[in-house]
Amino acid sequence: QAQLAESGGGSVQAGGALRLSCAASGYAVSSIYMGWFRQAPGKEREGIASIDRFGTTLYADSVKGRFTISKDNAKNTLYLEMNSLKPEDTAMYYCAAGYIFTLRSPDYIYWGQGTQVTVSS
């Protein structure tokens, strides 16, 4: 059974950096599309980064140039490197896996439980 487990969230000051990890089990990250999403209280879930089987990436405008999605096929793990963090980046961050290269959350099938990121000004 496919499972995803995020880690690496925490509290950081504006301008700081965090690295999120998403360990996958039950399938290979090399064989599926994977993405990072976030949801702030009272807001809809937002797709922020996606990576295909070959390493091609896709970013939302809100994080482009600041966040980097990557994966380690040997460790079967997805990453999100977040730099120049802003208070508006505060949200619960989720990793997900699916079969379409997109930032639309309904297109993803498998989801992790999420990890909280809080950025203070």
N, C-alpha and C positions, 0 to 999 in steps of 0.2 A: 504494500500500500504506500502510495506516495505521501511523503511528509516534508514539511519545510519548517525550519526553526531559525528565527532571527536572533541576533545578539549584537551588542555594541552600542546600544542607545545610552543616553545619559543626559546630563545637564552641562551646558557650556555657555560661555559668554559670547556675545556677538563678535564676529570676526574669527572665531575659533573653528576647529575642525573635529570631525568624528568619522570613524569608519565602521559601517555596519556590515555584518556578515549574515549569510543565510545558508545554513547547511541543509543539503537535500539528501533524502533517502528514498529508496523505492524506484528511482529512475536516474538516468544520467543527465546532468546539466548540459552535456555536449549534444544531446539529442532533442532538445526542447527549447522553446522561447521562454525567456525569463524577464521579469520586470520588478521594479520597485514602485510602490504606491504610498501615498500618505493621506491621512485624514485628520484634520483639526476639528475640535469641538464645534458642532453646529454647521460644519461645511461638508460638502460631498467629497468622496474619495477621489483623489487626483493621481493620475498616472504621471510619473516624473522621469522614468528611465526604463529602457528596454534593451535587451541584447539578444541577437539571434544565434543560431547554432554556429555561425562562422565568425562571430565577434563583431558584427556590424551593430552599431548602437543608435539609439533614438532617444532624444531628450525633450522634455517640456521646456518652453521658453523661460519659465520661472527658475530653472536650475541650470540652464545651459551655460557652460563656462565655469561653473562652480562645483558641480557634482560630476563624478565619473563612475560609471557602472563597468564592472569587469567580472570575470569568472575564472576559477581555477578548476579545470576539468579533472585533474588528478586528485584534488581534494573534494571534488563534487560540491563546490561552494561558490556562491554568488556574493559579490561585494558591492558596496556603495561608498565611495570616498566622497565626503562632504567637506568643502572648504568655504571660507568666507561666509560662515553661517550668519543668518539674520533672524531676528525674533519671529518673523513671519514663517520661518521654516519649522517652527514648533508644531509638532503633530505626532500621531502614532504612525510609524513606518512599517509597511508590510512588504514582504516579497511574495511573488506569485509565479506560477508556471502555466504555460498554455501552448497552443499550437498555431497561434497567429502572431505576427510581428506587429504589435500595436501598443498604444498607451491606454486603450479602453479597458476598464476593469471587467466588464461583462464577458470579455473574450478570454479571460484567464480562468483556469479550472481549479488549480491547487493553490492554497493560500496558507501562509504562516499565521502565527498568533499575534505578531506585531511586537515592536519595540519602541518605547517612548523616547522622543528627542525633544528636549526643552532648551531653547536659546533665550538667554536673558540679555537685556540691553544694558 
